[in-house]
Amino acid sequence: MITFDNLDPELSLEDIRQVEKELKLKFPQVVIDHYLKWNGGFPDHCIYQHDDERNQVCIEQCLPLKTDNKNHTTAQTAYRDLQKRDVPANYFPFGIDPCGAYFLVDLSDPEYAVYFYQTDITPPKLEACLRPLDAGFEEFWQRLGPDID
C-alpha cells in the first residue's frame, strides 16, 4: 500500500467543496477520498510503468488542494495555469514529475482516466503534450512501483 511523506494540512469535506465551488468543478468520490486521506505529499512508490521499461514516468509530488506552505504549488494554481494553455477544463492536475510535467485526472471519464501532460513541448499543442497512461485514478495509485535509484 502506498504512503505519502510531508503531507500538507488535512482537509475536510467542506474544504474540498470550497475548491470545487471556486473552480466550478465536481470531483468524483475517488478523488475526494484521496484528498481526504492525503493532501499533497511525496509518494513512497513513484514509478508508473506505462507499457515497457522505456515508458516510465515518476510522480514526484502530489499537489495539495490547500496548503499553508507558500513554497508549495496547489492543484488550483496548476489547474489555472493549464487553463491558460488551453487544456480542457475536465483535466485536473493532481501531481507533478521531477521536471514539472503534470499528472491529470479526466473528471469527465467514467474511470477517471489518468494522463501525463508534458509542459516542455513547444508549441504546447494538446495532442502532443497529453499522453494517456491507460489507468483510471484508483488503478494508477495501485500500479506505482518503487524508485530503483
C-alpha positions as CSV (number, residue, x, y, z in Angstrom):
1,M,0.0,0.0,0.0
2,I,1.3,3.4,-0.9
3,T,2.1,6.0,1.7
4,F,3.0,9.7,1.5
5,D,5.6,11.8,3.3
6,N,5.5,15.5,4.0
7,L,1.7,15.9,3.7
8,D,0.1,19.3,3.8
9,P,-2.6,20.0,6.4
10,E,-5.5,17.6,6.5
11,L,-8.6,18.6,4.6
12,S,-12.3,18.4,5.5
13,L,-15.1,17.7,3.0
14,E,-16.0,21.3,3.4
15,D,-12.5,22.4,2.2
16,I,-12.9,20.2,-0.9
17,R,-16.4,21.5,-1.6
18,Q,-15.0,25.1,-1.4
19,V,-12.3,24.2,-4.0
20,E,-15.0,22.7,-6.3
21,K,-17.0,25.8,-6.0
22,E,-14.1,28.1,-6.7
23,L,-13.0,26.1,-9.8
24,K,-16.6,25.3,-10.9
25,L,-15.8,21.6,-10.8
26,K,-17.3,18.4,-9.4
27,F,-14.8,15.9,-8.1
28,P,-15.6,12.2,-8.3
29,Q,-15.7,10.3,-5.0
30,V,-12.4,8.6,-5.7
31,V,-10.6,12.0,-5.9
32,I,-12.4,13.3,-2.8
33,D,-11.4,10.1,-0.9
34,H,-7.8,10.5,-2.0
35,Y,-7.6,14.2,-0.8
36,L,-9.4,13.4,2.5
37,K,-6.7,10.8,3.2
38,W,-3.6,12.5,1.5
39,N,-3.4,16.2,0.8
40,G,-0.3,16.6,-1.2
41,G,2.9,14.9,-0.2
42,F,5.5,12.7,-1.7
43,P,4.5,9.1,-2.5
44,D,6.9,6.3,-1.3
45,H,6.2,4.5,-4.6
46,C,6.5,6.8,-7.5
47,I,7.3,4.9,-10.7
48,Y,4.5,4.3,-13.1
49,Q,5.4,1.7,-15.7
50,H,3.4,2.6,-18.8
51,D,3.9,-0.2,-21.3
52,D,7.5,-1.1,-21.3
53,E,10.7,-0.2,-19.4
54,R,11.3,2.9,-21.6
55,N,7.9,4.4,-20.8
56,Q,8.3,5.1,-17.1
57,V,7.0,8.3,-15.5
58,C,7.7,9.4,-12.0
59,I,5.1,11.2,-9.8
60,E,7.5,13.0,-7.5
61,Q,4.9,15.1,-5.7
62,C,1.2,15.2,-5.3
63,L,-0.4,18.6,-5.5
64,P,-2.3,19.7,-2.4
65,L,-5.7,21.2,-2.8
66,K,-4.9,23.7,0.0
67,T,-1.7,24.4,1.9
68,D,-0.2,26.7,4.5
69,N,3.2,26.4,2.8
70,K,3.8,29.3,0.5
71,N,6.5,27.3,-1.4
72,H,4.0,24.6,-2.4
73,T,2.1,24.8,-5.7
74,T,-1.5,23.9,-5.2
75,A,-3.7,21.9,-7.5
76,Q,-5.8,25.0,-8.1
77,T,-2.8,27.1,-9.2
78,A,-1.7,24.3,-11.6
79,Y,-5.3,24.0,-12.9
80,R,-5.5,27.7,-13.7
81,D,-2.1,27.5,-15.4
82,L,-3.3,24.6,-17.5
83,Q,-6.4,26.6,-18.5
84,K,-4.1,29.3,-19.9
85,R,-2.5,26.6,-22.0
86,D,-6.0,25.7,-23.4
87,V,-6.2,22.4,-21.6
88,P,-9.9,21.4,-21.4
89,A,-11.5,22.1,-18.0
90,N,-12.2,18.4,-17.4
91,Y,-8.5,17.6,-16.8
92,F,-7.5,18.3,-13.2
93,P,-3.8,18.2,-12.1
94,F,-3.0,16.1,-9.0
95,G,0.7,15.6,-9.3
96,I,4.0,16.6,-10.9
97,D,7.1,14.8,-12.1
98,P,10.7,16.0,-11.3
99,C,10.7,18.2,-14.4
100,G,7.4,19.9,-13.7
101,A,5.1,17.9,-16.0
102,Y,1.6,17.2,-14.7
103,F,-0.4,14.2,-13.9
104,L,-4.0,14.8,-14.7
105,V,-7.3,13.1,-14.0
106,D,-10.1,13.3,-16.6
107,L,-13.1,14.3,-14.5
108,S,-15.4,13.5,-17.4
109,D,-14.3,9.9,-17.9
110,P,-16.3,7.2,-16.1
111,E,-13.0,5.5,-15.0
112,Y,-11.4,8.9,-14.2
113,A,-8.5,8.2,-16.6
114,V,-5.0,9.5,-15.8
115,Y,-2.9,11.4,-18.3
116,F,0.7,12.7,-18.3
117,Y,0.9,16.3,-19.6
118,Q,4.4,17.4,-20.7
119,T,5.0,21.1,-20.2
120,D,8.2,21.3,-22.2
121,I,6.8,20.8,-25.7
122,T,6.7,23.9,-27.9
123,P,4.3,25.0,-29.1
124,P,2.1,23.4,-26.4
125,K,-0.5,21.6,-28.6
126,L,-2.7,19.4,-26.6
127,E,-2.4,16.3,-28.7
128,A,1.4,16.5,-28.5
129,C,1.6,17.2,-24.7
130,L,-1.1,14.9,-23.4
131,R,-0.3,11.1,-23.1
132,P,-2.8,8.6,-21.7
133,L,-1.4,6.3,-19.0
134,D,-4.0,3.6,-19.6
135,A,-5.2,3.6,-16.0
136,G,-8.1,5.0,-14.0
137,F,-7.4,7.2,-10.9
138,E,-7.6,4.3,-8.4
139,E,-5.6,1.9,-10.6
140,F,-2.9,4.5,-11.2
141,W,-2.1,4.5,-7.5
142,Q,-2.2,0.7,-7.3
143,R,0.3,0.3,-10.2
144,L,3.0,2.6,-8.8
145,G,6.3,0.9,-8.1
146,P,9.3,1.9,-6.0
147,D,12.0,4.1,-7.4
148,I,15.1,1.9,-8.1
149,D,17.6,4.8,-8.0
